[in-house]
Amino acid sequence: MPVAELTKTDAGTDYEMYVRLIHENGTLSFFPVTTYAFRESGEPKVNFDLGPRDDTIDRREWQIADFSSEEIGYDRYASNILDGDVSTFWHSRWSDRDPSPTHPHFVTIKMGDEPSSVRGLEFVQRQNGQRKIRGLEVEMSTDGETWMSMGTYELEKTTVAQSIRFNREKDARYIRLTTRSSWDESGLASLAEVRAF
């Protein structure tokens, strides 16, 4: 289906693009690929930079340097975003906390002892449930003390890998991810995987 065939309605709901698979045994399955919006001109604005990349930086030396909170009672550790398993995820703490938690939440990653040249990041949102990150600020550092903002981005409400590209390439040893909002409008956040390219 050409993108031009996407039409705007007056329903006032978010637009989501789904993929429908017909399996060899005849069963059907559906899953969301991305959300999209319309420009003032009426033209659809769709992000097709989705799917796993083959040019990511090796994460073997990566480790979590800092985080605002994590849900330890349910094994939702910050380190889960580096374990290569999309079924595990980091979740900001919700138990034994203020009943009305708010953004921001953050996770800081140390990429190793030597700087890497980074053009962008790949994310995989939590595969089930809520708390998918919507607004996310990305900062980079070579020493973990002086930070440069690479911008604030809107992540897609999808379970497939998605990428954001920076305006410029940056050498860094640290990446700090700071949530600004979640798709379900809660004060909580979760994320399954992060890679750099």
Backbone as a printed PyTorch tensor [residue, N CA C, xyz], in Angstrom:
tensor([[[  0.8400,  -1.1690,   0.0000],
         [  0.0000,   0.0000,   0.0000],
         [  0.8870,   1.2350,   0.0000]],

        [[  0.7200,   2.1350,  -0.9280],
         [  1.5200,   3.3590,  -0.9590],
         [  1.1790,   4.2540,   0.2370]],

        [[  2.1810,   4.9840,   0.7530],
         [  1.9520,   5.8920,   1.8760],
         [  0.8770,   6.9170,   1.5260]],

        [[  0.7760,   7.3120,   0.2700],
         [ -0.2150,   8.3000,  -0.1550],
         [ -1.6470,   7.8320,   0.0990]],

        [[ -1.8650,   6.5350,   0.2620],
         [ -3.2130,   6.0310,   0.4990],
         [ -3.6380,   6.1030,   1.9670]],

        [[ -2.7220,   6.5000,   2.8530],
         [ -3.1060,   6.7060,   4.2500],
         [ -3.9730,   7.9560,   4.3260]],

        [[ -5.0960,   7.8630,   4.9800],
         [ -6.0130,   9.0050,   5.0410],
         [ -6.2470,   9.4410,   6.4730]],

        [[ -6.4260,  10.7380,   6.6450],
         [ -6.6740,  11.3310,   7.9500],
         [ -8.1630,  11.2770,   8.2370]],

        [[ -8.5120,  10.9630,   9.4980],
         [ -9.9200,  10.9400,   9.8960],
         [-10.1480,  11.9590,  11.0060]],

        [[-11.3750,  12.1520,  11.3630],
         [-11.7200,  13.0640,  12.4460],
         [-11.9570,  12.3200,  13.7560]],

        [[-11.5060,  11.0810,  13.8390],
         [-11.7710,  10.2550,  15.0240],
         [-11.0250,  10.7500,  16.2550]],

        [[ -9.9430,  11.5020,  16.0770],
         [ -9.1890,  12.0280,  17.2020],
         [ -8.3410,  10.9970,  17.9220]],

        [[ -8.0290,   9.8920,  17.2700],
         [ -7.2120,   8.8480,  17.8930],
         [ -5.8200,   8.8380,  17.2810]],

        [[ -4.8910,   8.1660,  17.9720],
         [ -3.5490,   7.9930,  17.4100],
         [ -3.6350,   7.0430,  16.2290]],

        [[ -2.8070,   7.2790,  15.2300],
         [ -2.7430,   6.3950,  14.0810],
         [ -1.6430,   5.3720,  14.3260]],

        [[ -1.9140,   4.1060,  14.0470],
         [ -0.9210,   3.0520,  14.1800],
         [ -0.9020,   2.2250,  12.9020]],

        [[  0.3140,   1.8980,  12.4460],
         [  0.4600,   1.0430,  11.2830],
         [  0.7370,  -0.3770,  11.7720]],

        [[ -0.0130,  -1.3320,  11.2640],
         [  0.1410,  -2.7370,  11.6420],
         [  0.6280,  -3.5490,  10.4480]],

        [[  1.2960,  -4.6360,  10.7570],
         [  1.6700,  -5.6180,   9.7430],
         [  0.8240,  -6.8580,  10.0020]],

        [[  0.2540,  -7.4040,   8.9420],
         [ -0.5300,  -8.6290,   9.0680],
         [  0.2380,  -9.7480,   8.3840]],

        [[  0.4650, -10.8340,   9.1160],
         [  1.1640, -11.9940,   8.5800],
         [  0.1870, -13.1450,   8.4080]],

        [[  0.2690, -13.7900,   7.2730],
         [ -0.5050, -15.0030,   7.0330],
         [  0.4900, -16.1560,   7.0580]],

        [[  0.3790, -17.0090,   8.0630],
         [  1.3280, -18.1000,   8.2550],
         [  0.9940, -19.2840,   7.3470]],

        [[  1.9560, -20.1690,   7.1610],
         [  1.7700, -21.3250,   6.2830],
         [  0.5840, -22.1930,   6.6920]],

        [[  0.2750, -22.2290,   7.9810],
         [ -0.8580, -23.0410,   8.4330],
         [ -2.2010, -22.3090,   8.3060]],

        [[ -2.1600, -21.0900,   7.7490],
         [ -3.3820, -20.3290,   7.5030],
         [ -3.7860, -19.3810,   8.6120]],

        [[ -3.0880, -19.4010,   9.7480],
         [ -3.4460, -18.4850,  10.8260],
         [ -2.9290, -17.0800,  10.5110]],

        [[ -3.5790, -16.1040,  11.1040],
         [ -3.2010, -14.7060,  10.9280],
         [ -2.6420, -14.1630,  12.2220]],

        [[ -1.6980, -13.2670,  12.1150],
         [ -1.2390, -12.5320,  13.2910],
         [ -1.0040, -11.0840,  12.8720]],

        [[ -1.2290, -10.1870,  13.8330],
         [ -1.0710,  -8.7550,  13.6010],
         [ -0.1410,  -8.1990,  14.6570]],

        [[  0.7040,  -7.2350,  14.2850],
         [  1.4740,  -6.5290,  15.2980],
         [  1.7460,  -5.1040,  14.8320]],

        [[  1.7800,  -4.1540,  15.7950],
         [  2.0170,  -2.7580,  15.4210],
         [  3.4650,  -2.5440,  15.0150]],

        [[  3.6600,  -1.7750,  13.9680],
         [  4.9970,  -1.4640,  13.4790],
         [  5.4080,  -0.0640,  13.9080]],

        [[  4.5100,   0.9010,  13.7610],
         [  4.8390,   2.2760,  14.0960],
         [  3.5710,   3.0890,  14.2680]],

        [[  3.7110,   4.2070,  14.9610],
         [  2.6410,   5.1940,  14.9940],
         [  2.9760,   6.2240,  13.9290]],

        [[  1.9910,   6.9650,  13.5130],
         [  2.2630,   8.0180,  12.5410],
         [  1.2920,   9.1680,  12.7400]],

        [[  1.6060,  10.2830,  12.1020],
         [  0.8000,  11.4990,  12.2080],
         [  0.6590,  12.0970,  10.8200]],

        [[ -0.0630,  13.1830,  10.7420],
         [ -0.2250,  13.8980,   9.4770],
         [  0.3030,  15.3150,   9.6260]],

        [[  1.0030,  15.7770,   8.5930],
         [  1.4640,  17.1640,   8.5550],
         [  0.2650,  18.0610,   8.2750]],

        [[  0.4560,  19.3670,   8.4760],
         [ -0.6350,  20.3170,   8.2060],
         [ -1.1140,  20.2280,   6.7610]],

        [[ -0.2300,  19.8410,   5.8690],
         [ -0.5880,  19.7070,   4.4540],
         [ -1.4850,  18.5010,   4.1870]],

        [[ -1.6400,  17.6370,   5.2170],
         [ -2.4230,  16.4180,   5.0370],
         [ -1.5840,  15.2210,   4.6280]],

        [[ -0.2910,  15.4500,   4.3970],
         [  0.6210,  14.3660,   4.0040],
         [  0.9920,  13.5350,   5.2270]],

        [[  0.9520,  12.1920,   5.1310],
         [  1.3320,  11.3730,   6.2840],
         [  2.8230,  11.4740,   6.5820]],

        [[  3.1410,  11.4760,   7.8640],
         [  4.5290,  11.5120,   8.3310],
         [  4.7910,  10.1810,   9.0100]],

        [[  5.5140,   9.2760,   8.3300],
         [  5.7450,   7.9190,   8.8110],
         [  7.2440,   7.6770,   8.9300]],

        [[  7.6700,   7.0780,  10.0580],
         [  9.0680,   6.7400,  10.2620],
         [  9.3070,   5.3040,   9.7900]],

        [[ 10.0910,   5.1540,   8.7390],
         [ 10.4070,   3.8180,   8.2340],
         [ 11.7990,   3.3470,   8.6320]],

        [[ 12.4330,   4.0580,   9.6000],
         [ 13.7530,   3.6380,  10.0860],
         [ 13.5510,   2.6340,  11.2170]],

        [[ 12.9040,   1.5250,  10.8670],
         [ 12.5640,   0.4920,  11.8380],
         [ 13.2210,  -0.8180,  11.4560]],

        [[ 13.3950,  -1.6780,  12.4420],
         [ 14.0050,  -2.9850,  12.2100],
         [ 15.4310,  -3.0040,  12.7010]],

        [[ 15.9330,  -4.1860,  13.0070],
         [ 17.2920,  -4.2990,  13.5550],
         [ 18.3550,  -3.8610,  12.5600]],

        [[ 19.3940,  -3.2280,  13.0760],
         [ 20.4990,  -2.7410,  12.2560],
         [ 21.6030,  -3.7920,  12.2240]],

        [[ 22.4560,  -3.6990,  11.2050],
         [ 23.6010,  -4.6070,  11.1340],
         [ 24.9210,  -3.8620,  11.3030]],

        [[ 24.8380,  -2.5720,  11.7380],
         [ 26.0470,  -1.7630,  11.8800],
         [ 26.2170,  -1.2280,  13.3020]],

        [[ 25.7260,  -1.9650,  14.3040],
         [ 25.8230,  -1.4780,  15.6760],
         [ 27.2070,  -1.7440,  16.2660]],

        [[ 27.5360,  -0.9480,  17.2610],
         [ 28.8210,  -1.0330,  17.9590],
         [ 28.7790,  -2.2120,  18.9420]],

        [[ 29.8650,  -2.9380,  19.0290],
         [ 29.9800,  -4.0720,  19.9600],
         [ 29.7300,  -3.5900,  21.3910]],

        [[ 28.8470,  -4.2990,  22.1310],
         [ 28.4790,  -3.8940,  23.4880],
         [ 29.1500,  -4.7270,  24.5780]],

        [[ 30.1080,  -5.5540,  24.2550],
         [ 30.6990,  -6.4460,  25.2650],
         [ 31.2980,  -5.7020,  26.4580]],

        [[ 31.8210,  -4.4920,  26.2560],
         [ 32.4040,  -3.7320,  27.3600],
         [ 31.4040,  -2.7730,  27.9990]],

        [[ 30.2020,  -2.7220,  27.5040],
         [ 29.2180,  -1.7830,  28.0310],
         [ 28.7420,  -2.2090,  29.4120]],

        [[ 28.4630,  -1.2170,  30.2230],
         [ 27.9060,  -1.4770,  31.5450],
         [ 27.0690,  -0.2780,  31.9920]],

        [[ 26.1740,  -0.5040,  32.9380],
         [ 25.3660,   0.5740,  33.4830],
         [ 26.2170,   1.3370,  34.4860]],

        [[ 26.3500,   2.6390,  34.2890],
         [ 27.1500,   3.4770,  35.1830],
         [ 26.2850,   4.1200,  36.2640]],

        [[ 25.0100,   4.3840,  35.9520],
         [ 24.1330,   5.0620,  36.9010],
         [ 22.6940,   4.9370,  36.4040]],

        [[ 21.7460,   5.1250,  37.3080],
         [ 20.3320,   5.1360,  36.9440],
         [ 19.5480,   5.8200,  38.0500]],

        [[ 18.3830,   6.3230,  37.7000],
         [ 17.5460,   7.0150,  38.6870],
         [ 16.8290,   6.0240,  39.5790]],

        [[ 16.3460,   4.9360,  39.0070],
         [ 15.6840,   3.8780,  39.7730],
         [ 15.5250,   2.6510,  38.8880]],

        [[ 15.2410,   1.5210,  39.5310],
         [ 14.9300,   0.2960,  38.8120],
         [ 14.0070,  -0.5280,  39.7020]],

        [[ 13.2010,  -1.3700,  39.0890],
         [ 12.2390,  -2.1820,  39.8380],
         [ 12.8800,  -3.5120,  40.1780]],

        [[ 13.5250,  -3.5860,  41.3610],
         [ 14.2670,  -4.7860,  41.7350],
         [ 13.3520,  -5.9270,  42.1620]],

        [[ 12.1580,  -5.6140,  42.6550],
         [ 11.2460,  -6.6570,  43.1140],
         [ 10.7590,  -7.5750,  42.0050]],

        [[ 10.8680,  -7.1230,  40.7640],
         [ 10.4050,  -7.9070,  39.6230],
         [ 11.5080,  -8.1230,  38.5920]],

        [[ 12.7620,  -7.9640,  39.0120],
         [ 13.9280,  -8.1670,  38.1330],
         [ 13.9060,  -7.2540,  36.9150]],

        [[ 13.4720,  -6.0360,  37.0730],
         [ 13.4270,  -5.0580,  35.9800],
         [ 14.6200,  -4.1120,  36.1010]],

        [[ 15.8220,  -4.7110,  36.0780],
         [ 17.0630,  -3.9940,  36.3120],
         [ 17.4550,  -3.1150,  35.1220]],

        [[ 18.1950,  -2.0400,  35.4120],
         [ 18.7190,  -1.1870,  34.3450],
         [ 19.6220,  -1.9830,  33.4040]],

        [[ 20.3630,  -2.9400,  33.9400],
         [ 21.2750,  -3.7410,  33.1110],
         [ 20.5470,  -4.5800,  32.0620]],

        [[ 19.2440,  -4.7630,  32.1990],
         [ 18.4820,  -5.5300,  31.2080],
         [ 18.5190,  -4.8960,  29.8200]],

        [[ 18.7670,  -3.5960,  29.7420],
         [ 18.8000,  -2.9510,  28.4200],
         [ 20.0550,  -3.3090,  27.6360]],

        [[ 20.9820,  -4.0330,  28.2810],
         [ 22.2350,  -4.4330,  27.6300],
         [ 22.3930,  -5.9370,  27.5110]],

        [[ 21.3600,  -6.7140,  27.8390],
         [ 21.5290,  -8.1730,  27.9030],
         [ 21.2300,  -8.9120,  26.6010]],

        [[ 20.7940,  -8.2160,  25.5530],
         [ 20.5250,  -8.8600,  24.2730],
         [ 19.2280,  -9.6430,  24.2260]],

        [[ 18.4020,  -9.5290,  25.2380],
         [ 17.1410, -10.2760,  25.3200],
         [ 15.9800,  -9.2840,  25.3580]],

        [[ 15.1970,  -9.2210,  24.2860],
         [ 14.0980,  -8.2470,  24.2290],
         [ 12.9500,  -8.5950,  25.1710]],

        [[ 12.9510,  -9.7910,  25.7440],
         [ 11.8710, -10.1460,  26.6690],
         [ 12.1380,  -9.6380,  28.0900]],

        [[ 13.3710,  -9.2100,  28.3740],
         [ 13.6770,  -8.5770,  29.6620],
         [ 13.7270,  -7.0740,  29.4330]],

        [[ 13.4710,  -6.2940,  30.4900],
         [ 13.4860,  -4.8400,  30.3070],
         [ 13.7630,  -4.1320,  31.6220]],

        [[ 14.2580,  -2.9080,  31.4980],
         [ 14.3940,  -2.0070,  32.6390],
         [ 13.0420,  -1.3510,  32.8670]],

        [[ 12.7000,  -1.1780,  34.1270],
         [ 11.4850,  -0.4370,  34.4750],
         [ 11.8290,   0.4840,  35.6300]],

        [[ 11.4030,   1.7290,  35.5590],
         [ 11.5640,   2.6300,  36.6950],
         [ 10.7910,   2.0540,  37.8820]],

        [[ 11.2750,   2.3200,  39.0610],
         [ 10.6880,   1.7140,  40.2650],
         [  9.2440,   2.1730,  40.4630]],

        [[  8.3630,   1.2240,  40.7700],
         [  6.9800,   1.5700,  41.0580],
         [  6.5220,   1.0480,  42.4200]],

        [[  7.1490,   0.0130,  42.9390],
         [  6.7270,  -0.5080,  44.2330],
         [  7.4490,   0.2550,  45.3480]],

        [[  6.7930,   0.3890,  46.4710],
         [  7.3800,   1.0720,  47.6390],
         [  7.8400,   2.4850,  47.3180]],

        [[  7.1120,   3.1440,  46.4310],
         [  7.4830,   4.5040,  46.0330],
         [  6.2830,   5.4260,  46.1460]],

        [[  6.5160,   6.6650,  45.8400],
         [  5.4390,   7.6440,  45.7470],
         [  4.3870,   7.0840,  44.7940]],

        [[  3.1170,   7.1020,  45.1620],
         [  2.0960,   6.5360,  44.2780],
         [  1.9180,   7.3180,  42.9750]],

        [[  2.5260,   8.4860,  42.8710],
         [  2.4210,   9.2870,  41.6510],
         [  3.8090,   9.6240,  41.1060]],

        [[  4.5800,   8.6220,  40.6510],
         [  5.9300,   8.9140,  40.1340],
         [  5.8410,   9.7480,  38.8560]],

        [[  6.8720,  10.5160,  38.6120],
         [  6.8770,  11.3810,  37.4330],
         [  8.2050,  11.2730,  36.6980]],

        [[  8.1840,  11.6720,  35.4410],
         [  9.4070,  11.8100,  34.6650],
         [ 10.1150,  13.0650,  35.1760]],

        [[ 11.4300,  13.1400,  35.0540],
         [ 12.2930,  12.2640,  34.2710],
         [ 12.8090,  11.0570,  35.0600]],

        [[ 13.1600,  10.0190,  34.3100],
         [ 13.9120,   8.8680,  34.7930],
         [ 15.1400,   8.7830,  33.8900]],

        [[ 16.2420,   8.2490,  34.3790],
         [ 17.4240,   8.1770,  33.5130],
         [ 18.1970,   6.8880,  33.7270]],

        [[ 18.9520,   6.5180,  32.6820],
         [ 19.9300,   5.4320,  32.7310],
         [ 21.1890,   5.9410,  32.0390]],

        [[ 22.3390,   5.7260,  32.6770],
         [ 23.6170,   6.1170,  32.0830],
         [ 24.4110,   4.8630,  31.7610]],

        [[ 24.9070,   4.8020,  30.5280],
         [ 25.6710,   3.6540,  30.0370],
         [ 27.1240,   4.0650,  29.8280]],

        [[ 28.0530,   3.2560,  30.3560],
         [ 29.4780,   3.4250,  30.0400],
         [ 29.7890,   2.4480,  28.9220]],

        [[ 30.2960,   2.9860,  27.8010],
         [ 30.5310,   2.1720,  26.6130],
         [ 31.8950,   1.4900,  26.6170]],

        [[ 32.7610,   1.8620,  27.5170],
         [ 34.0950,   1.2720,  27.5520],
         [ 35.1210,   2.3040,  27.9650]],

        [[ 36.3940,   1.9150,  27.9200],
         [ 37.4680,   2.8140,  28.3410],
         [ 37.9180,   3.7610,  27.2380]],

        [[ 37.6510,   3.4080,  25.9960],
         [ 38.0300,   4.2430,  24.8600],
         [ 36.7790,   4.8090,  24.2030]],

        [[ 36.8270,   6.0680,  23.7170],
         [ 35.6590,   6.6580,  23.0500],
         [ 35.2900,   5.9020,  21.7700]],

        [[ 34.0110,   5.8580,  21.4950],
         [ 33.4860,   5.3130,  20.2360],
         [ 32.8250,   6.4440,  19.4700]],

        [[ 32.8880,   6.3850,  18.1650],
         [ 32.2250,   7.3650,  17.3180],
         [ 30.7750,   6.9130,  17.1100]],

        [[ 29.8220,   7.7360,  17.5440],
         [ 28.4130,   7.3580,  17.5460],
         [ 27.6230,   8.2840,  16.6170]],

        [[ 26.8610,   7.6730,  15.6990],
         [ 26.0070,   8.4240,  14.7650],
         [ 24.5490,   8.4240,  15.1800]],

        [[ 24.1750,   7.4500,  16.0310],
         [ 22.7900,   7.3480,  16.4600],
         [ 22.6080,   6.1560,  17.3810]],

        [[ 21.3640,   5.9360,  17.7970],
         [ 21.0460,   4.8480,  18.7200],
         [ 19.8960,   4.0250,  18.1880]],

        [[ 19.9120,   2.7440,  18.5330],
         [ 18.8170,   1.8320,  18.2240],
         [ 18.1640,   1.4280,  19.5430]],

        [[ 16.8430,   1.4590,  19.5720],
         [ 16.0830,   1.1010,  20.7650],
         [ 15.0960,  -0.0040,  20.4470]],

        [[ 14.8300,  -0.8360,  21.4480],
         [ 13.7160,  -1.7690,  21.3800],
         [ 12.8720,  -1.4920,  22.6170]],

        [[ 11.6060,  -1.1450,  22.3790],
         [ 10.6880,  -0.8800,  23.4810],
         [ 10.2980,  -2.1810,  24.1700]],

        [[  9.7260,  -2.0640,  25.3360],
         [  9.1670,  -3.2070,  26.0590],
         [  8.2070,  -3.9570,  25.1370]],

        [[  8.2800,  -5.2730,  25.1450],
         [  7.5250,  -6.0860,  24.1890],
         [  6.0610,  -6.2760,  24.5760]],

        [[  5.7490,  -6.1320,  25.8390],
         [  4.3530,  -6.2900,  26.2420],
         [  4.0160,  -5.2100,  27.2570]],

        [[  2.7670,  -4.9340,  27.4310],
         [  2.3610,  -3.9970,  28.4660],
         [  2.5820,  -2.5510,  28.1150]],

        [[  2.5540,  -1.7330,  29.1460],
         [  2.5860,  -0.2890,  28.9950],
         [  3.9610,   0.2610,  29.3120]],

        [[  3.9940,   1.5470,  29.5370],
         [  5.1930,   2.2900,  29.9600],
         [  6.2240,   2.4620,  28.8610]],

        [[  5.8190,   2.2890,  27.6060],
         [  6.7530,   2.5390,  26.5080],
         [  7.1360,   4.0220,  26.5030]],

        [[  8.4140,   4.2960,  26.3020],
         [  8.9200,   5.6720,  26.3300],
         [  8.4760,   6.4160,  25.0810]],

        [[  8.0290,   7.6430,  25.2660],
         [  7.6640,   8.5110,  24.1510],
         [  8.7400,   9.5900,  23.9830]],

        [[  8.8750,  10.4860,  24.9410],
         [  9.8790,  11.5430,  24.8750],
         [ 11.1550,  11.1180,  25.5580]],

        [[ 12.3030,  11.2550,  24.8640],
         [ 13.5850,  10.8000,  25.3950],
         [ 14.6880,  11.7760,  25.0060]],

        [[ 15.4090,  12.2760,  26.0080],
         [ 16.5860,  13.0990,  25.7300],
         [ 17.8240,  12.2160,  25.7610]],

        [[ 18.7250,  12.4300,  24.8080],
         [ 19.9780,  11.6760,  24.7260],
         [ 21.1320,  12.6450,  24.9460]],

        [[ 22.0220,  12.2950,  25.8790],
         [ 23.2270,  13.0750,  26.1280],
         [ 24.4430,  12.1670,  25.9930]],

        [[ 25.5730,  12.7510,  25.5930],
         [ 26.8150,  12.0070,  25.4020],
         [ 27.9290,  12.6970,  26.1860]],

        [[ 28.9250,  11.8870,  26.5840],
         [ 30.0540,  12.4160,  27.3500],
         [ 31.2770,  11.5500,  27.1030]],

        [[ 32.4610,  12.1580,  27.2130],
         [ 33.6990,  11.3800,  27.1500],
         [ 34.2290,  11.0620,  28.5430]],

        [[ 33.7570,  11.8100,  29.5760],
         [ 34.2810,  11.6000,  30.9290],
         [ 33.2070,  11.2740,  31.9710]],

        [[ 31.9350,  11.2880,  31.6030],
         [ 30.8660,  11.0200,  32.5600],
         [ 30.5320,  12.2010,  33.4470]],

        [[ 31.1290,  13.3620,  33.1710],
         [ 30.8670,  14.5570,  33.9750],
         [ 30.3600,  15.7200,  33.1460]],

        [[ 30.9610,  15.9340,  31.9880],
         [ 30.5350,  17.0160,  31.1010],
         [ 29.6940,  16.4020,  29.9890]],

        [[ 28.4500,  16.8740,  29.8550],
         [ 27.4940,  16.2490,  28.9400],
         [ 27.1040,  17.1720,  27.8070]],

        [[ 26.8890,  16.5890,  26.6340],
         [ 26.3720,  17.3280,  25.4790],
         [ 25.0450,  16.7020,  25.0690]],

        [[ 24.0070,  17.5130,  25.0010],
         [ 22.7070,  16.9970,  24.5680],
         [ 22.7360,  16.7560,  23.0670]],

        [[ 22.3040,  15.5790,  22.6680],
         [ 22.1910,  15.2490,  21.2480],
         [ 20.7660,  15.4830,  20.7520]],

        [[ 19.8790,  15.9010,  21.6510],
         [ 18.5130,  16.2250,  21.2740],
         [ 17.5010,  15.4260,  22.0740]],

        [[ 16.2490,  15.8480,  21.9520],
         [ 15.1310,  15.1260,  22.5380],
         [ 14.3320,  14.5300,  21.3970]],

        [[ 14.0070,  13.2620,  21.4980],
         [ 13.3960,  12.5040,  20.4040],
         [ 12.0820,  11.8810,  20.8510]],

        [[ 11.2370,  11.5920,  19.9010],
         [ 10.0120,  10.8540,  20.1790],
         [ 10.1820,   9.4350,  19.6470]],

        [[ 10.2010,   8.4710,  20.5560],
         [ 10.2940,   7.0700,  20.1480],
         [  8.9240,   6.5960,  19.6740]],

        [[  8.9560,   5.6190,  18.7920],
         [  7.7200,   5.0470,  18.2620],
         [  7.1130,   4.0760,  19.2770]],

        [[  5.8010,   3.9690,  19.2290],
         [  5.0750,   3.0320,  20.0880],
         [  4.9860,   1.7040,  19.3460]],

        [[  6.1080,   0.9910,  19.3070],
         [  6.2120,  -0.2470,  18.5490],
         [  7.1100,  -1.2160,  19.3020]],

        [[  7.0330,  -2.4840,  18.9620],
         [  7.8950,  -3.4770,  19.5960],
         [  9.0860,  -3.8520,  18.7210]],

        [[  9.1750,  -3.3150,  17.5120],
         [ 10.3200,  -3.6120,  16.6450],
         [ 11.4380,  -2.6060,  16.9060]],

        [[ 12.6550,  -2.9670,  16.5490],
         [ 13.8010,  -2.0740,  16.7390],
         [ 13.5840,  -0.7890,  15.9450]],

        [[ 13.9770,   0.3190,  16.5270],
         [ 13.8510,   1.6210,  15.8720],
         [ 15.1150,   2.4230,  16.1140]],

        [[ 15.4390,   3.2970,  15.1880],
         [ 16.6790,   4.0620,  15.2780],
         [ 16.4140,   5.5550,  15.2900]],

        [[ 17.2720,   6.2660,  16.0030],
         [ 17.3270,   7.7200,  15.9090],
         [ 18.7210,   8.0820,  15.4350]],

        [[ 18.8050,   9.0850,  14.5820],
         [ 20.0900,   9.5320,  14.0380],
         [ 20.3750,  10.9340,  14.5450]],

        [[ 21.6170,  11.1490,  14.9530],
         [ 22.0140,  12.4570,  15.4370],
         [ 22.3150,  13.3900,  14.2690]],

        [[ 22.2770,  14.6910,  14.5430],
         [ 22.6120,  15.6840,  13.5170],
         [ 24.0940,  15.6520,  13.1800]],

        [[ 24.8830,  15.1380,  14.1270],
         [ 26.3280,  15.0700,  13.9160],
         [ 26.8760,  13.8400,  14.6310]],

        [[ 27.9650,  13.3370,  14.1450],
         [ 28.6390,  12.2030,  14.7820],
         [ 29.3590,  12.7050,  16.0260]],

        [[ 29.3900,  11.8980,  17.0720],
         [ 29.9880,  12.3300,  18.3320],
         [ 30.8190,  11.2080,  18.9290]],

        [[ 32.0500,  11.5250,  19.3730],
         [ 32.8680,  10.5690,  20.1060],
         [ 32.4150,  10.5750,  21.5570]],

        [[ 32.1890,   9.3960,  22.1150],
         [ 31.6800,   9.3250,  23.4880],
         [ 32.0910,   8.0230,  24.1560]],

        [[ 32.1500,   8.0770,  25.4830],
         [ 32.3210,   6.8790,  26.3160],
         [ 31.0640,   6.6220,  27.1440]],

        [[ 30.2340,   7.6390,  27.2870],
         [ 29.0240,   7.5310,  28.0910],
         [ 27.8110,   8.0130,  27.3030]],

        [[ 26.6860,   7.3660,  27.5370],
         [ 25.3960,   7.7660,  26.9820],
         [ 24.4240,   7.8800,  28.1510]],

        [[ 23.7400,   9.0140,  28.2560],
         [ 22.7040,   9.1590,  29.2710],
         [ 21.3600,   9.3190,  28.5760]],

        [[ 20.4170,   8.4530,  28.9340],
         [ 19.0630,   8.4660,  28.3860],
         [ 18.1300,   8.9680,  29.4730]],

        [[ 17.4290,  10.0690,  29.2030],
         [ 16.5280,  10.6640,  30.1940],
         [ 15.1230,  10.7150,  29.6180]],

        [[ 14.2000,  10.0260,  30.2770],
         [ 12.8250,  10.0050,  29.7870],
         [ 12.1440,  11.3290,  30.0890]],

        [[ 11.2800,  11.7470,  29.1800],
         [ 10.4740,  12.9570,  29.3590],
         [  8.9880,  12.6320,  29.4230]],

        [[  8.5930,  11.5040,  28.7750],
         [  7.1810,  11.1030,  28.7880],
         [  7.0630,   9.6550,  28.3440]],

        [[  5.8890,   9.0690,  28.6150],
         [  5.5680,   7.7050,  28.1930],
         [  4.3100,   7.7300,  27.3450]],

        [[  4.1570,   6.7610,  26.4770],
         [  2.9960,   6.7040,  25.5910],
         [  1.6880,   6.5530,  26.3610]],

        [[  1.7240,   5.9170,  27.5210],
         [  0.4840,   5.7430,  28.2850],
         [  0.2350,   6.9100,  29.2430]],

        [[  1.0530,   7.9680,  29.1320],
         [  0.9180,   9.1940,  29.9200],
         [  1.0900,   8.9580,  31.4120]],

        [[  1.7440,   7.8590,  31.7800],
         [  2.0430,   7.6020,  33.1880],
         [  3.3520,   8.2990,  33.5460]],

        [[  3.6950,   8.2660,  34.8140],
         [  4.9680,   8.8170,  35.2460],
         [  6.0640,   7.7750,  35.2800]],

        [[  5.8110,   6.5970,  34.6810],
         [  6.7520,   5.4760,  34.6930],
         [  7.3640,   5.2630,  33.3160]],

        [[  8.4410,   4.4760,  33.2650],
         [  9.1130,   4.2170,  31.9900],
         [  9.7050,   2.8160,  31.9840]],

        [[  9.8020,   2.2290,  30.7860],
         [ 10.4640,   0.9320,  30.6110],
         [ 11.1190,   0.8960,  29.2490]],

        [[ 12.1460,   0.0450,  29.1150],
         [ 12.8720,  -0.0920,  27.8510],
         [ 13.5680,  -1.4380,  27.8230]],

        [[ 13.5360,  -2.1140,  26.6600],
         [ 14.1150,  -3.4580,  26.5540],
         [ 15.5860,  -3.4680,  26.1380]],

        [[ 15.9630,  -2.7250,  25.0980],
         [ 17.3400,  -2.7870,  24.5840],
         [ 17.8050,  -1.4350,  24.0510]],

        [[ 19.1220,  -1.1920,  24.1220],
         [ 19.7530,  -0.0170,  23.5480],
         [ 21.0550,  -0.4520,  22.8730]],

        [[ 21.2690,   0.0440,  21.6610],
         [ 22.5220,  -0.1660,  20.9360],
         [ 22.9220,   1.1570,  20.2920]],

        [[ 24.1630,   1.2810,  19.9350],
         [ 24.6520,   2.4730,  19.2430],
         [ 25.1950,   2.0770,  17.8730]],

        [[ 25.1900,   3.0250,  16.9510],
         [ 25.7850,   2.7980,  15.6310],
         [ 26.4990,   4.0340,  15.1660]]])
